[in-house]
Amino acid sequence: MKAAYRADDIEVLSGLDPVRRRPGMFTDTARPNYLAHEVIDNSVDEALADRRKCDRIDVTLHGDGSLAVEDNGRGMPVDVHEETGLTGVELILTRLHAGAKFSRRQYRYSGGLHGVGVSVVNALSTRLKVWVRRDGSEWHMEFAGGEPQRALEAVGTVAKANTGTWIRFWPDPQYFSKAGFHLPSLKRVLRAKALLCPGLTVSLTTESDGAEEKWRYEDGLAQYLQEEHGEGERLPDEPLRFSQLDDEERTLDCVVQWAEDGSKRVEESYVNLVPTPRHGTHVNGLRTGLTEGLREFCEFHKLLPRDVKISPPDVWDGVNFVLSVKLAEPQFSGQMKESLASRDCAGFVAEAVRGGMALWLNQHSELGERIAKQAIAAAQRRLRAARKTPRRTPVSGPALPGKLADCTSTAPDECEIFLVEGDSAGGSARQARRREYQAILPLRGKILNTWEVDSADLDSSQEVHDIALALGIRAGDPDLDNLRYHRVCILADADSDGRHIATLICALFARHFPALVRGGHVHVVMPPLYRLDVGKETHYALTEEERESLARRFAKRKVSVTRFKGLGEMSAKQLRETAMEPDTRRLIRLEMDETGDAFRVLDMLLAKKRAADRRAWLEDKGDLAAS
């Protein structure tokens, strides 16, 4: 390392350089399939914008490893962008965070929200060619390594009604573990696009064998679910269908079936036709709606045995579903949009499904009783398992910390504990929690920095002692047989002090309770920084970027913005909705490789003798704190 650290050591990455330096931040680097998704999603957005205009997407996998996507949408803009002096085509393909999907002027629903998708494709390709048909002309431009090789130029004339975009790209193998496209996954995505976008024709041609497949569905969700499920007993024979369109222009389309024989599970969710493999708040809402609808049916018909209460996992056991929602301003977790984080979507889906579920069950009471019996049987199995492996209690073990507000359930696999910063927030959390399965342990101030403390000396800190006692395990325990809660949630303020406290607790678990981390039991809650009141509605934003996105969404309405200074400022209702309710909270699971970068970073952050390294790191990386 250089002894001196000066301004000329600071690098300013421009254009597409950030993508090439850190491709894993922008796409899945296992295979180039996600690049194909980005181009295809742009074409699908055109279909969503105007189905009468864009009703066809043709994909070709060429023998040389390149992929081409053509649609008959409006075509990329070819005129010059006044601010940058670039044509619309070049701007879209060479600039990050440039696009027409930040507002709703051109696209009512869109999967591309960050303006980085197709520019990432260009950055990670050895070559890219684009043809655009619009305004009676055909335009062409070429790129190599993300850089323009020839200016956009008109190369022919076409009928004015003949419009669209054609993109062909050659993925650069240096950025991917495997250079070739995974064909079965590509087919699955294309088929799903056609099913979720009725009236859209999607085709795939593979040049190596000349094979061509074509998909078009007028109403295919139920058919798709049954085809994917395959053989086996299903309940009911025809899937339940839930559909909804609300005043905020959110739409829901969902089909659900239960498998009675443990056969193949189908669990697919989409937002604006973009697959969300890690699901998110829309699927949380589906689970809640199904549970509440079935509970109402069981209570009305007096089907529940004594001391049995149906919980979401009981109803979810054996569920097969395809869920598609369209949102004007979806909030995703990460650039690859694997999970939906929009809190208000959970309530929208839950209410629509609850009402539809209750109505269907009462109209088909015989089938409803079969579904109810299946859920009741799952609940009874869960209760029997809990009785076989009871949690340690104050009677059977050491006395629990006096400030612990324990839960009533004795099943460790459904119980969770919140380690809450401050007594004030702890009081709100007690009111906000679900007493059946959520426990609260308030912590006073910053806990001991245990990174360099011997495990035998941990009891010198009362807070650390209370954490271990509440969990029911001791530092260094290789097994978790006595673990009282299978989900440990760290709940601290969203400010710098709160992040510090969360880091200290994460370090405690990583250093002294590694089995807890390896088992995936430790999570950090991400509380919001802002509350936005829009009329009678309340929305929350985790970051400044989310706040601005919501402000744009409600630009025509009066918006009142409040910044939370800490958890203690939140009411019990707000804390429940944003941090504790499974449907709407955001959790990040702590995952660490004990020999990897995470441990080296923690050592640099917390070791007493590494103050100089910390200072250098802060000077170099401090500007990233806001992101």
C-alpha positions as CSV (number, residue, x, y, z in Angstrom):
1,M,0.0,0.0,0.0
2,K,1.1,3.6,-0.7
3,A,2.2,5.5,2.4
4,A,0.4,8.7,1.2
5,Y,-3.2,8.9,0.3
6,R,-4.1,11.7,-2.0
7,A,-7.0,13.0,-4.1
8,D,-5.4,11.6,-7.2
9,D,-5.7,8.1,-5.8
10,I,-9.5,8.4,-6.1
11,E,-10.9,6.7,-9.2
12,V,-14.1,8.0,-10.8
13,L,-15.6,5.2,-12.9
14,S,-17.7,6.4,-15.9
15,G,-19.8,4.9,-18.5
16,L,-20.1,1.2,-18.2
17,D,-16.9,0.7,-16.3
18,P,-18.7,0.0,-13.0
19,V,-20.4,-3.0,-14.6
20,R,-17.2,-4.5,-16.0
21,R,-15.3,-4.0,-12.7
22,R,-18.1,-5.5,-10.5
23,P,-20.4,-7.6,-12.8
24,G,-21.8,-9.6,-9.9
25,M,-23.5,-6.4,-8.6
26,F,-25.5,-6.1,-11.7
27,T,-26.2,-9.6,-13.0
28,D,-26.0,-13.3,-12.3
29,T,-22.5,-14.3,-13.5
30,A,-23.1,-18.1,-13.5
31,R,-24.5,-18.0,-17.0
32,P,-25.5,-15.2,-19.4
33,N,-29.2,-16.1,-19.2
34,Y,-29.9,-13.0,-17.1
35,L,-28.6,-10.9,-19.9
36,A,-31.2,-12.5,-22.2
37,H,-33.9,-11.7,-19.5
38,E,-33.0,-8.0,-19.6
39,V,-33.5,-7.7,-23.3
40,I,-36.6,-9.9,-23.3
41,D,-38.1,-7.9,-20.4
42,N,-37.7,-4.7,-22.4
43,S,-39.7,-6.2,-25.2
44,V,-42.3,-7.4,-22.7
45,D,-42.6,-3.9,-21.3
46,E,-43.5,-2.8,-24.8
47,A,-46.3,-5.4,-24.9
48,L,-47.5,-4.3,-21.5
49,A,-47.5,-0.7,-22.7
50,D,-49.7,-1.4,-25.7
51,R,-50.7,-5.0,-26.5
52,R,-52.4,-3.9,-29.7
53,K,-49.1,-2.6,-31.0
54,C,-46.6,-5.1,-29.6
55,D,-48.0,-8.6,-29.8
56,R,-44.9,-10.6,-30.8
57,I,-41.4,-11.4,-29.4
58,D,-39.1,-13.6,-31.4
59,V,-35.9,-15.0,-29.8
60,T,-33.1,-16.7,-31.7
61,L,-30.2,-18.6,-30.2
62,H,-27.5,-18.6,-32.9
63,G,-24.9,-21.3,-33.4
64,D,-22.0,-18.9,-32.5
65,G,-23.4,-18.4,-29.0
66,S,-25.1,-15.1,-29.6
67,L,-28.7,-14.4,-28.9
68,A,-31.2,-12.1,-30.8
69,V,-34.4,-10.7,-29.5
70,E,-36.9,-8.9,-31.8
71,D,-40.3,-7.3,-31.0
72,N,-42.8,-5.3,-33.0
73,G,-43.1,-2.5,-30.3
74,R,-42.6,1.2,-30.9
75,G,-38.9,0.9,-31.4
76,M,-36.1,2.7,-29.4
77,P,-36.1,6.5,-29.8
78,V,-33.6,7.5,-32.6
79,D,-33.8,11.3,-32.1
80,V,-31.1,13.2,-30.1
81,H,-31.4,13.6,-26.4
82,E,-31.1,17.3,-25.8
83,E,-29.2,17.2,-22.5
84,T,-26.5,14.6,-23.5
85,G,-26.4,15.1,-27.2
86,L,-26.7,11.4,-27.8
87,T,-29.3,9.5,-29.7
88,G,-31.9,7.6,-27.7
89,V,-30.4,4.3,-28.8
90,E,-26.9,5.1,-27.7
91,L,-28.1,6.7,-24.5
92,I,-30.1,3.6,-23.5
93,L,-27.2,1.2,-24.4
94,T,-24.2,3.1,-22.9
95,R,-25.4,5.0,-19.9
96,L,-26.4,3.5,-16.5
97,H,-29.5,4.8,-14.9
98,A,-30.9,6.2,-18.2
99,G,-34.4,5.1,-19.4
100,A,-38.0,6.1,-19.8
101,K,-39.3,3.9,-16.9
102,F,-38.5,6.2,-13.9
103,S,-41.9,7.9,-14.5
104,R,-45.2,6.5,-15.8
105,R,-45.5,8.7,-18.8
106,Q,-44.5,5.9,-21.3
107,Y,-45.0,2.7,-19.2
108,R,-47.9,2.0,-16.9
109,Y,-46.2,-1.2,-15.6
110,S,-42.6,-2.0,-16.1
111,G,-40.0,-4.6,-15.0
112,G,-37.1,-2.2,-15.8
113,L,-37.0,0.3,-13.0
114,H,-33.3,1.3,-12.6
115,G,-32.3,2.1,-16.1
116,V,-29.3,-0.3,-16.1
117,G,-30.7,-3.5,-17.7
118,V,-29.8,-3.4,-21.4
119,S,-26.7,-1.2,-20.8
120,V,-25.4,-4.1,-18.6
121,V,-26.0,-6.5,-21.5
122,N,-23.9,-4.2,-23.7
123,A,-21.1,-3.8,-21.1
124,L,-20.7,-7.6,-20.7
125,S,-20.8,-8.5,-24.4
126,T,-18.0,-8.7,-26.9
127,R,-20.3,-7.3,-29.5
128,L,-23.9,-6.0,-29.7
129,K,-25.9,-5.0,-32.8
130,V,-29.2,-3.1,-32.8
131,W,-31.7,-2.4,-35.5
132,V,-34.7,-0.1,-35.0
133,R,-37.7,0.4,-37.2
134,R,-39.8,3.5,-36.7
135,D,-41.1,6.6,-38.5
136,G,-40.7,4.8,-41.9
137,S,-37.0,4.1,-41.6
138,E,-34.7,1.3,-40.4
139,W,-31.7,2.4,-38.2
140,H,-28.6,0.4,-37.3
141,M,-25.8,0.7,-34.7
142,E,-23.0,-1.6,-33.5
143,F,-21.0,-1.8,-30.3
144,A,-17.9,-3.8,-29.2
145,G,-17.1,-4.2,-25.5
146,G,-19.8,-1.7,-24.7
147,E,-18.3,1.1,-26.9
148,P,-19.9,2.4,-30.1
149,Q,-18.2,1.2,-33.3
150,R,-20.4,3.1,-35.8
151,A,-22.8,5.9,-35.3
152,L,-26.5,5.3,-35.5
153,E,-27.6,5.7,-39.1
154,A,-30.6,5.1,-41.3
155,V,-30.0,2.0,-43.5
156,G,-33.3,1.6,-45.3
157,T,-37.0,2.4,-45.4
158,V,-39.9,0.5,-44.1
159,A,-43.7,1.0,-43.9
160,K,-44.6,3.5,-41.2
161,A,-46.7,0.8,-39.4
162,N,-43.7,-1.5,-39.4
163,T,-42.0,-0.7,-36.1
164,G,-39.9,-2.5,-33.5
165,T,-36.5,-3.3,-32.1
166,W,-34.0,-6.1,-32.9
167,I,-31.0,-6.7,-30.6
168,R,-28.3,-9.3,-31.0
169,F,-25.5,-9.7,-28.5
170,W,-22.5,-12.0,-27.9
171,P,-21.9,-12.5,-24.2
172,D,-18.2,-12.0,-23.1
173,P,-17.2,-15.4,-21.6
174,Q,-14.7,-13.7,-19.2
175,Y,-17.5,-12.5,-17.1
176,F,-19.4,-15.8,-16.7
177,S,-18.6,-19.2,-15.1
178,K,-20.2,-20.9,-18.1
179,A,-20.3,-19.0,-21.4
180,G,-23.4,-20.8,-23.0
181,F,-27.0,-20.1,-22.3
182,H,-29.0,-22.7,-20.3
183,L,-31.6,-23.6,-22.9
184,P,-34.2,-25.2,-20.6
185,S,-34.2,-22.2,-18.3
186,L,-34.6,-19.8,-21.3
187,K,-37.5,-21.8,-22.6
188,R,-39.2,-21.8,-19.2
189,V,-38.9,-18.0,-19.0
190,L,-40.3,-17.4,-22.5
191,R,-43.2,-19.7,-21.9
192,A,-44.0,-17.9,-18.7
193,K,-44.0,-14.6,-20.4
194,A,-46.6,-15.8,-22.9
195,L,-48.7,-17.3,-20.2
196,L,-48.6,-14.1,-18.0
197,C,-49.2,-11.8,-21.0
198,P,-52.4,-13.0,-22.7
199,G,-52.4,-12.5,-26.5
200,L,-48.6,-12.2,-26.7
201,T,-46.9,-14.6,-29.1
202,V,-43.4,-15.6,-28.0
203,S,-41.1,-17.8,-30.1
204,L,-37.7,-19.4,-29.7
205,T,-35.6,-20.6,-32.6
206,T,-32.3,-22.6,-32.0
207,E,-30.1,-22.3,-35.0
208,S,-28.0,-25.4,-34.2
209,D,-30.8,-27.8,-34.9
210,G,-33.4,-25.6,-36.6
211,A,-36.0,-26.2,-33.9
212,E,-38.7,-23.6,-33.3
213,E,-41.1,-23.4,-30.4
214,K,-44.0,-20.9,-30.1
215,W,-46.2,-20.0,-27.2
216,R,-49.4,-18.0,-27.1
217,Y,-52.1,-18.2,-24.5
218,E,-55.4,-16.2,-24.1
219,D,-55.8,-17.3,-20.5
220,G,-53.2,-19.8,-19.4
221,L,-52.4,-19.6,-15.7
222,A,-54.6,-22.5,-14.6
223,Q,-53.4,-24.6,-17.5
224,Y,-49.8,-23.8,-16.8
225,L,-50.2,-24.7,-13.1
226,Q,-51.7,-28.1,-14.0
227,E,-49.1,-28.8,-16.7
228,E,-46.2,-28.0,-14.3
229,H,-47.7,-30.0,-11.5
230,G,-47.9,-33.1,-13.6
231,E,-49.5,-36.3,-12.4
232,G,-50.9,-36.7,-8.9
233,E,-53.8,-35.9,-6.7
234,R,-54.8,-32.2,-6.6
235,L,-57.3,-30.4,-4.5
236,P,-59.5,-29.0,-6.0
237,D,-59.3,-30.5,-9.5
238,E,-59.7,-27.0,-11.1
239,P,-57.3,-24.5,-9.5
240,L,-58.7,-21.6,-7.4
241,R,-58.5,-18.3,-9.2
242,F,-58.0,-14.9,-7.5
243,S,-58.1,-11.7,-9.6
244,Q,-58.2,-8.0,-8.4
245,L,-57.7,-4.5,-9.8
246,D,-57.7,-1.6,-7.3
247,D,-57.8,2.1,-7.6
248,E,-54.0,2.4,-7.3
249,E,-53.7,0.5,-10.5
250,R,-52.3,-2.6,-8.9
251,T,-53.5,-5.9,-10.5
252,L,-53.5,-9.4,-9.1
253,D,-53.9,-12.7,-11.0
254,C,-53.3,-16.0,-9.1
255,V,-54.1,-19.7,-9.3
256,V,-53.8,-22.1,-6.3
257,Q,-54.1,-25.8,-5.8
258,W,-53.1,-28.2,-3.0
259,A,-51.2,-31.4,-3.7
260,E,-52.5,-34.3,-1.5
261,D,-49.7,-36.8,-2.2
262,G,-46.5,-34.8,-1.7
263,S,-45.9,-34.6,-5.5
264,K,-44.0,-31.9,-7.4
265,R,-44.3,-28.4,-5.9
266,V,-45.0,-25.4,-8.2
267,E,-44.2,-22.1,-6.5
268,E,-43.8,-19.3,-9.0
269,S,-44.3,-15.6,-8.5
270,Y,-43.9,-12.6,-10.9
271,V,-44.0,-8.8,-10.7
272,N,-44.7,-7.0,-13.9
273,L,-43.9,-10.4,-15.6
274,V,-40.4,-10.4,-14.0
275,P,-39.9,-13.7,-12.1
276,T,-39.2,-13.3,-8.4
277,P,-37.7,-16.7,-7.4
278,R,-37.1,-15.6,-3.8
279,H,-40.7,-14.3,-3.7
280,G,-41.3,-11.4,-1.3
281,T,-44.3,-9.4,0.0
282,H,-46.7,-10.5,-2.7
283,V,-46.3,-14.2,-1.8
284,N,-46.4,-13.2,1.9
285,G,-49.8,-11.7,1.2
286,L,-51.0,-14.8,-0.6
287,R,-50.0,-17.0,2.4
288,T,-51.8,-14.7,4.8
289,G,-54.9,-14.4,2.7
290,L,-55.2,-18.2,2.3
291,T,-54.8,-18.6,6.0
292,E,-57.3,-16.0,7.1
293,G,-59.9,-17.2,4.5
294,L,-59.5,-20.8,5.7
295,R,-59.7,-19.8,9.4
296,E,-63.0,-18.0,8.8
297,F,-64.4,-21.0,7.1
298,C,-63.2,-23.4,9.9
299,E,-64.6,-21.1,12.7
300,F,-68.0,-20.7,10.9
301,H,-68.4,-24.4,10.4
302,K,-66.8,-25.3,13.8
303,L,-64.2,-27.6,12.3
304,L,-61.3,-26.9,14.6
305,P,-60.6,-29.4,17.4
306,R,-60.0,-28.0,20.9
307,D,-56.6,-26.3,21.4
308,V,-55.8,-26.4,17.6
309,K,-55.2,-23.2,15.8
310,I,-54.3,-23.1,12.1
311,S,-51.1,-21.2,11.3
312,P,-49.8,-20.1,7.9
313,P,-47.3,-23.1,7.6
314,D,-50.2,-25.5,8.0
315,V,-52.2,-24.0,5.2
316,W,-49.1,-23.6,3.1
317,D,-48.3,-27.3,3.3
318,G,-48.8,-28.7,-0.2
319,V,-49.7,-25.4,-1.8
320,N,-49.0,-25.0,-5.5
321,F,-49.4,-21.6,-7.0
322,V,-48.6,-19.2,-9.8
323,L,-48.9,-15.5,-8.7
324,S,-48.6,-12.5,-11.0
325,V,-49.0,-8.9,-9.8
326,K,-48.5,-5.7,-11.7
327,L,-47.5,-2.6,-9.8
328,A,-46.9,0.9,-10.9
329,E,-43.8,1.4,-8.7
330,P,-42.6,-1.9,-7.4
331,Q,-39.7,-2.0,-4.9
332,F,-37.3,-4.9,-5.4
333,S,-34.5,-6.3,-3.3
334,G,-31.4,-5.9,-5.5
335,Q,-30.8,-5.3,-9.1
336,M,-31.7,-8.8,-10.1
337,K,-35.3,-8.3,-8.7
338,E,-35.3,-11.8,-7.1
339,S,-37.7,-10.6,-4.3
340,L,-40.4,-8.0,-4.0
341,A,-40.1,-5.6,-1.1
342,S,-43.2,-3.4,-1.6
343,R,-44.9,-3.5,1.8
344,D,-48.3,-2.2,0.6
345,C,-48.5,-5.1,-1.9
346,A,-48.8,-7.7,1.0
347,G,-52.0,-6.1,2.2
348,F,-53.4,-5.7,-1.3
349,V,-52.9,-9.4,-2.1
350,A,-53.9,-10.7,1.3
351,E,-57.3,-8.9,1.3
352,A,-58.1,-9.9,-2.2
353,V,-57.2,-13.6,-1.6
354,R,-58.9,-13.7,1.8
355,G,-62.2,-12.5,0.4
356,G,-62.0,-14.8,-2.6
357,M,-60.9,-17.8,-0.5
358,A,-63.8,-17.4,2.0
359,L,-66.3,-17.0,-0.8
360,W,-65.1,-20.1,-2.7
361,L,-64.9,-22.3,0.4
362,N,-68.5,-21.5,1.4
363,Q,-69.7,-22.1,-2.2
364,H,-67.9,-25.4,-2.3
365,S,-68.2,-26.6,1.4
366,E,-67.4,-30.2,0.7
367,L,-64.1,-29.4,-1.0
368,G,-63.6,-26.7,1.6
369,E,-63.8,-29.3,4.4
370,R,-61.2,-31.5,2.7
371,I,-58.8,-28.5,2.4
372,A,-59.5,-27.6,6.1
373,K,-58.9,-31.2,7.3
374,Q,-55.6,-31.2,5.4
375,A,-54.5,-28.0,7.2
376,I,-55.8,-29.2,10.6
377,A,-53.8,-32.5,10.2
378,A,-50.7,-30.4,9.5
379,A,-51.4,-28.3,12.6
380,Q,-51.8,-31.4,14.7
381,R,-48.5,-32.9,13.4
382,R,-46.8,-29.6,14.2
383,L,-48.2,-29.6,17.8
384,R,-47.1,-33.2,18.4
385,A,-43.6,-32.4,17.2
386,A,-43.5,-29.4,19.6
387,R,-44.5,-31.6,22.5
388,K,-41.7,-34.1,21.7
389,T,-39.0,-31.4,21.7
390,P,-40.1,-28.8,24.3
391,R,-38.2,-25.5,24.6
392,R,-36.2,-25.0,27.8
393,T,-38.3,-23.0,30.3
394,P,-37.5,-21.3,33.6
395,V,-38.7,-24.5,35.3
396,S,-36.4,-26.9,33.4
397,G,-33.3,-24.7,33.1
398,P,-31.7,-21.5,34.4
399,A,-33.9,-18.6,35.1
400,L,-34.5,-16.5,32.0
401,P,-33.6,-12.8,31.9
402,G,-36.2,-10.7,33.8
403,K,-36.6,-8.3,31.0
404,L,-37.3,-11.0,28.4
405,A,-40.9,-10.9,27.2
406,D,-41.3,-14.5,26.2
407,C,-43.8,-16.0,23.7
408,T,-46.4,-18.6,24.5
409,S,-45.6,-21.2,21.9
410,T,-43.2,-24.0,22.9
411,A,-42.3,-25.0,19.3
412,P,-38.7,-23.7,18.6
413,D,-39.2,-23.9,14.9
414,E,-42.0,-21.4,14.9
415,C,-40.6,-19.0,17.6
416,E,-38.5,-15.9,17.0
417,I,-36.8,-13.5,19.4
418,F,-36.1,-9.8,18.7
419,L,-33.0,-8.3,20.2
420,V,-34.2,-4.7,20.4
421,E,-32.0,-1.6,20.9
422,G,-33.2,0.4,23.9
423,D,-35.9,0.0,26.6
424,S,-38.1,2.5,24.8
425,A,-38.2,0.6,21.6
426,G,-38.5,-2.6,23.6
427,G,-41.7,-1.3,25.1
428,S,-43.2,-0.6,21.7
429,A,-42.0,-4.0,20.4
430,R,-43.8,-5.7,23.2
431,Q,-47.1,-4.1,22.2
432,A,-46.4,-4.8,18.5
433,R,-45.4,-8.4,18.7
434,R,-47.4,-11.5,18.1
435,R,-47.4,-13.0,21.6
436,E,-47.9,-16.6,20.3
437,Y,-44.5,-16.8,18.7
438,Q,-42.5,-13.6,19.1
439,A,-40.3,-12.8,22.1
440,I,-38.7,-9.5,22.9
441,L,-35.3,-8.9,24.7
442,P,-34.5,-5.2,25.1
443,L,-30.8,-4.3,25.1
444,R,-29.3,-1.3,26.9
445,G,-26.9,0.7,24.7
446,K,-24.0,-0.8,22.8
447,I,-23.1,-4.4,23.8
448,L,-19.5,-5.4,24.6
449,N,-17.2,-5.7,21.5
450,T,-16.6,-9.4,21.8
451,W,-14.5,-9.9,18.7
452,E,-11.3,-10.4,20.7
453,V,-12.9,-11.6,24.0
454,D,-12.4,-15.2,25.1
455,S,-15.7,-17.2,25.2
456,A,-15.1,-18.0,28.8
457,D,-15.2,-14.3,29.7
458,L,-18.4,-13.4,27.9
459,D,-20.5,-13.4,31.1
460,S,-18.7,-10.3,32.2
461,S,-21.2,-8.4,30.0
462,Q,-24.7,-8.6,31.4
463,E,-26.2,-7.9,27.9
464,V,-24.3,-10.7,26.3
465,H,-25.1,-13.0,29.2
466,D,-28.8,-12.3,28.8
467,I,-28.7,-13.0,25.1
468,A,-27.1,-16.4,25.6
469,L,-29.4,-17.2,28.5
470,A,-32.5,-16.3,26.4
471,L,-31.4,-18.3,23.4
472,G,-30.7,-21.4,25.7
473,I,-27.3,-22.1,24.2
474,R,-23.7,-21.4,25.3
475,A,-20.9,-19.8,23.4
476,G,-19.1,-22.4,21.2
477,D,-21.9,-25.0,21.4
478,P,-21.5,-27.1,18.3
479,D,-25.1,-28.2,18.3
480,L,-28.4,-26.3,18.7
481,D,-30.5,-28.9,20.5
482,N,-31.4,-26.5,23.2
483,L,-32.0,-23.4,21.0
484,R,-35.3,-21.9,22.1
485,Y,-35.9,-19.8,19.0
486,H,-35.1,-20.8,15.5
487,R,-35.1,-17.2,14.2
488,V,-33.0,-14.5,16.0
489,C,-33.9,-11.0,14.7
490,I,-31.5,-8.0,15.4
491,L,-33.7,-4.9,15.6
492,A,-31.8,-1.6,15.9
493,D,-32.2,2.0,14.7
494,A,-31.6,2.7,11.0
495,D,-29.0,5.4,11.9
496,S,-25.2,4.9,12.4
497,D,-25.5,4.1,16.1
498,G,-28.0,1.4,15.3
499,R,-25.8,0.0,12.5
500,H,-22.9,-0.1,15.0
501,I,-25.0,-2.1,17.5
502,A,-26.2,-4.5,14.8
503,T,-22.6,-5.0,13.7
504,L,-21.5,-5.8,17.3
505,I,-24.3,-8.3,17.7
506,C,-23.5,-9.9,14.4
507,A,-19.8,-10.1,15.4
508,L,-20.9,-11.8,18.7
509,F,-22.8,-14.5,16.8
510,A,-20.1,-14.9,14.1
511,R,-17.3,-15.3,16.6
512,H,-18.8,-17.1,19.5
513,F,-22.0,-18.8,18.1
514,P,-20.9,-20.0,14.6
515,A,-23.4,-22.9,14.6
516,L,-26.2,-20.4,14.9
517,V,-25.0,-18.5,11.9
518,R,-24.3,-21.6,9.8
519,G,-27.9,-22.8,10.6
520,G,-29.3,-19.6,9.0
521,H,-31.0,-18.6,12.3
522,V,-29.6,-15.0,12.6
523,H,-31.3,-12.1,10.8
524,V,-31.0,-8.3,10.8
525,V,-34.3,-6.3,10.5
526,M,-34.2,-3.4,8.1
527,P,-36.5,-0.7,9.6
528,P,-37.5,2.3,7.5
529,L,-35.9,5.7,7.6
530,Y,-39.0,7.6,6.3
531,R,-42.8,7.5,6.6
532,L,-44.8,9.1,3.8
533,D,-48.4,10.0,4.4
534,V,-50.5,10.3,1.2
535,G,-54.1,11.2,2.2
536,K,-55.2,8.3,4.4
537,E,-52.5,6.0,3.1
538,T,-49.1,5.4,4.8
539,H,-46.0,4.2,3.0
540,Y,-42.5,3.5,4.3
541,A,-39.1,4.0,2.6
542,L,-36.0,2.2,3.7
543,T,-33.6,4.5,1.8
544,E,-33.5,7.9,0.2
545,E,-33.9,6.2,-3.2
546,E,-37.1,4.6,-2.1
547,R,-38.4,7.9,-0.6
548,E,-37.8,9.6,-4.0
549,S,-39.4,6.8,-5.9
550,L,-42.5,7.0,-3.8
551,A,-42.5,10.8,-4.1
552,R,-42.5,10.4,-7.9
553,R,-45.3,7.9,-7.7
554,F,-47.6,10.3,-5.8
555,A,-46.3,13.5,-7.4
556,K,-49.8,14.7,-8.1
557,R,-51.0,14.2,-4.5
558,K,-50.1,15.9,-1.2
559,V,-47.3,14.0,0.4
560,S,-46.1,14.5,4.0
561,V,-42.7,13.0,4.8
562,T,-41.4,12.2,8.3
563,R,-37.9,10.9,9.0
564,F,-37.7,8.5,11.9
565,K,-34.9,9.3,14.4
566,G,-35.2,5.9,16.0
567,L,-37.4,2.9,16.8
568,G,-38.6,4.6,19.9
569,E,-40.4,7.2,17.8
570,M,-42.5,4.6,16.1
571,S,-45.9,3.6,17.4
572,A,-46.6,-0.1,18.1
573,K,-48.7,-0.3,14.9
574,Q,-45.9,1.2,12.8
575,L,-43.3,-1.0,14.4
576,R,-45.4,-4.1,13.8
577,E,-46.0,-3.3,10.1
578,T,-42.4,-2.3,9.2
579,A,-40.3,-4.6,11.4
580,M,-42.2,-7.5,13.0
581,E,-45.1,-8.6,10.7
582,P,-43.7,-11.4,8.5
583,D,-45.7,-10.2,5.5
584,T,-44.3,-6.7,5.4
585,R,-41.0,-6.6,7.3
586,R,-37.6,-6.8,5.6
587,L,-35.0,-9.3,7.0
588,I,-31.5,-9.9,5.9
589,R,-30.1,-13.3,6.9
590,L,-26.5,-13.3,8.2
591,E,-24.5,-15.7,6.1
592,M,-20.7,-16.0,6.6
593,D,-17.8,-18.0,5.3
594,E,-15.5,-18.3,8.2
595,T,-12.4,-18.3,6.0
596,G,-13.6,-15.6,3.6
597,D,-13.8,-11.9,3.3
598,A,-16.6,-11.4,5.9
599,F,-14.3,-12.4,8.7
600,R,-11.4,-10.3,7.4
601,V,-13.7,-7.3,7.2
602,L,-15.1,-7.8,10.7
603,D,-11.5,-8.2,12.1
604,M,-10.6,-4.9,10.4
605,L,-13.7,-3.2,11.8
606,L,-13.5,-4.5,15.4
607,A,-9.9,-5.5,16.3
608,K,-8.3,-3.1,18.7
609,K,-4.9,-3.0,17.0
610,R,-6.3,-2.2,13.5
611,A,-7.3,1.4,14.0
612,A,-5.0,2.6,11.2
613,D,-6.6,0.0,8.8
614,R,-10.1,1.2,9.8
615,R,-9.2,4.8,9.2
616,A,-7.8,4.0,5.7
617,W,-10.8,1.9,4.9
618,L,-13.2,4.7,5.9
619,E,-11.3,7.3,3.9
620,D,-11.5,5.0,0.9
621,K,-15.0,3.5,1.3
622,G,-16.8,6.1,3.4
623,D,-18.7,7.6,0.4
624,L,-20.4,4.2,-0.1
625,A,-22.1,4.4,3.3
626,A,-25.3,6.0,1.9
627,S,-25.8,3.1,-0.5
